[in-house]
Amino acid sequence: MQPFLPFALPDIGDDEIAEVVDTLRNGWITTGPKARRFELAFAEFLGDSTLQCVAVNSATAGLHLALEALGIGPGDEVITTTHTFTSTAEVVRYLGADVRLVDIDPATLNINPRAVEAAITARTRAIMPVHYAGLAADMPMLHALALRYGLHVVEDAAHALPTTSYGRLVGTLPSAATVFSFYANKTITTGEGGMLVTADADLARRARVMRLHGMNRDAFDRFTAKVPSWYYEIVAPGFKYNLTDIAAALGLHQLKRAREFADKRAQMAALYDEAFADLPLLLPPKAPEGDQHPWHLYVVRLTDDSPLSRDAFIEGLFQAGIGCSVHYIPLHLHPYWRDRYRLQPAQFPHSQRAFERMVSLPLYTRMGSADMDRVIQAVRRLLRP
Ligand SMILES: *Cc1c(COP(=O)(O)O)cnc(C)c1O
């Protein structure tokens, strides 16, 4: 029996390890010079040095800070997709605002702009698209809606580094804020971490203050600036969302490899596509010609002529020693969201149908060709018995 092939593994190189060791030895282990360097390197990666990048300890924190800075609160509504991780929606509830979940476009698995428009009310303040699996949501349509109805757009770009939408990198589009995740299984990782990106200097300033207790200067500033180092002021009851230099050390080197990682995953996705072309599977949607897709996830959907159910398929892969996952159990099926908003699967037919048939197969840069072959053989054996 071969060893179990996990669903995902981080790809940490010697440079990342050496940078972490350097951080541990130099004594500045929490937010400091490396977190700042990581923010500047991130703006440079996005190709726009006027962007403000605010390093945080998770994407969830970044999404929360973005909505807080936009002044979203009780009485407000924020529209997002039901086909996401709970983070996207929970931050709206942190602020006492309400979530309006809408269905996806089954062709892309991204939020459907027509469903967004139908959900807009007098209370709507923002739209939160998710670039599912790394494929850009329909940003031109969503930005047009935002403009027409006076709404903010906050992008959940947890899967989208690097993604382009009509040739422009996600992070540089005309949204209020875009938030990336560096969780362990994301396209680059700092263990836990995230980056809030915005062109709005006021939003960035508020997020920086709220990221660290509502303090008007962060610790690194305090120990390097001219004014007395012991002095600070609390201007709001803030949060503890700062990224450590230990994590930023990983991020500095992971970011340098982001394009190489994306290219490798794109090659792997193309290999899967070819190997599965004749199977009863709906293969993942592709980016439009000329656009970049980082392949955070490779999600297949069983078609009606599949010989087995989604659950039996996952069990079969597990028996073959292969880890896989489901992205996502839609929010409308989780007790909290279902009960709070009295949601029924029939309100989200496309998300529901996709969920019932979908499986995320392992696809990450540490997989070798033998690992890929193993997945391909197991999938073929189950679907073409
Ligand atoms: C991973 C993920 C998040 C949360 O990221 P964290 O950095 O773990 O907070 C949010 N939204 C989506 C779609 C994700 O996949």
The ligand as a Gaussian input file, in Angstrom:
#p B3LYP/6-31G(d) Opt

LIG

0 1
 C       -9.332000      30.410000       2.915000
 C      -10.472000      31.287000       2.605000
 C      -10.810000      32.377000       3.410000
 C      -10.190000      32.639000       4.745000
 O       -8.819000      32.777000       4.713000
 P       -8.044000      32.821000       6.102000
 O       -6.716000      33.425000       5.713000
 O       -7.932000      31.424000       6.589000
 O       -8.810000      33.690000       7.022000
 C      -11.823000      33.222000       3.009000
 N      -12.500000      32.991000       1.881000
 C      -12.231000      31.951000       1.086000
 C      -13.016000      31.763000      -0.170000
 C      -11.216000      31.052000       1.432000
 O      -10.968000      29.987000       0.662000

